Amino acid sequence: MPEGQFTASGEYTTIQNGFPETYGVGEFGLSPSAPDSRKAQARQLQAYLLFFDQILASYFSQLEMVKELAGSRSYHQPHLFYAGCQRHQRH
């Protein structure tokens, strides 16, 4: 039987990095020579996606701590695990 592979479920990077470069919201962004209207469109899409990024980041933070949430010792203690989004960009 093959061994499993550990995945750090609490680490989350933005879904914006998965978009094609033509959207201008990923790691590389838009060209500096792009028109202002195109830059505004990319920023608008980034703002729209941020809502979903935050939901997913918090979900994965909760998932990482499921052992503590479901454990018998934490039965009477309220827990909330929050995570922000990490955006990896090259400079």
matplotlib code that plots the C-alpha trace (Angstrom):
import matplotlib.pyplot as plt

x = [0.0, 1.5, 2.2, 0.0, 1.3, 0.9, -0.9, -0.9, -4.6, -4.3, -2.1, -4.1, -3.1, -5.4, -7.4, -6.4, -3.1, -5.0, -6.4, -4.8, -2.4, -4.7, -7.0, -4.2, -5.0, -2.4, 1.2, 2.4, -0.5, -0.8, 1.8, 2.7, 1.8, -1.8, -4.5, -6.0, -9.4, -7.9, -6.1, -9.4, -11.1, -8.4, -8.7, -12.5, -12.1, -9.6, -12.0, -14.8, -12.5, -11.3, -14.7, -14.4, -10.7, -11.6, -14.3, -11.9, -9.1, -11.3, -12.7, -9.2, -8.2, -11.2, -10.3, -6.8, -8.0, -10.8, -9.0, -9.2, -12.8, -14.0, -11.8, -13.5, -11.4, -12.6, -16.3, -17.1, -14.7, -15.8, -13.3, -12.9, -10.0, -9.5, -7.1, -6.3, -5.4, -1.8, -1.0, 2.2, 3.6, 7.0, 8.7]
y = [0.0, 3.4, 5.9, 9.0, 12.4, 15.2, 18.3, 21.4, 22.1, 25.3, 26.9, 28.6, 30.8, 32.9, 31.4, 34.4, 32.6, 29.9, 32.3, 32.6, 35.5, 37.3, 38.1, 40.1, 39.0, 36.3, 36.4, 38.5, 41.0, 43.2, 44.9, 48.4, 49.6, 48.3, 51.0, 52.3, 50.9, 47.4, 47.8, 48.9, 45.8, 43.6, 45.3, 44.9, 41.1, 40.9, 42.6, 40.2, 37.1, 38.3, 37.5, 33.9, 33.8, 34.7, 32.1, 29.4, 30.5, 30.4, 27.0, 25.5, 27.0, 25.3, 22.1, 22.1, 22.4, 19.8, 17.6, 20.3, 21.2, 17.6, 16.5, 15.6, 18.1, 21.1, 20.2, 23.2, 25.7, 27.8, 27.9, 30.1, 29.7, 32.5, 32.7, 35.5, 35.0, 34.9, 36.3, 35.1, 37.6, 37.8, 41.2]
z = [0.0, -0.9, 1.8, 2.1, 1.6, 4.2, 3.1, 5.2, 4.9, 6.8, 4.2, 1.5, -1.4, -3.4, -6.2, -8.3, -9.0, -10.8, -13.4, -16.9, -17.2, -19.6, -16.6, -15.0, -11.4, -10.9, -9.8, -12.7, -12.9, -15.9, -18.0, -16.8, -20.2, -19.9, -20.2, -17.0, -17.9, -18.2, -14.8, -13.3, -14.6, -13.2, -9.8, -9.9, -10.5, -7.7, -5.3, -6.4, -5.9, -2.5, -1.0, -2.0, -1.1, 2.5, 2.7, 1.5, 3.7, 6.8, 5.8, 5.4, 8.7, 10.4, 8.6, 9.9, 13.4, 13.2, 15.7, 18.3, 17.4, 17.6, 20.5, 23.8, 25.8, 23.9, 24.3, 26.5, 25.0, 22.0, 19.1, 16.1, 13.7, 11.2, 8.4, 5.9, 2.3, 1.2, -2.2, -3.7, -6.2, -7.8, -7.4]

ax = plt.figure().add_subplot(projection="3d")
ax.plot(x, y, z, "-o")
ax.set_aspect("equal")
plt.show()
